[in-house]
Amino acid sequence: MSKARAQARAAREAAAAERAAADRDRRAREAAERARRERWSLLWRHVRLWQHGSGFHRKRDSWAALATLALVLLLTTYLLSSSLRAVLLVALILVIAGPALVMMTFDRNKR
């Protein structure tokens, strides 16, 4: 009977070792997946910060106001002149004067 018990014990120990090895493999795969997701998340955050920066989110309303002002100017120009040439001229002026308008609106040194 002790020979049968020894064989049963050896089988249980082998099964436990198999389960432990499978558990280690599963944990290693999960850790690798988690690390991959974290690297991707960090990379994505860097890309998003590069695209807009933190000031973009704080000044979203100001950007919307500038865009609205530009559209109102273009629409008013079209309604008053009914000329596409005049609208293109105002758009060109806005493109050229736009950076100066942005500097006047968003410059932190003046505030």
Salt bridges, closest charged atoms under 4 A:
ASP23 OD1 - ARG26 NH2 2.38
ASP23 OD2 - ARG27 NH2 2.32
GLU30 OE2 - ARG26 NH1 3.07
GLU33 OE2 - ARG36 NH2 2.64
GLU33 OE2 - ARG37 NE 3.59
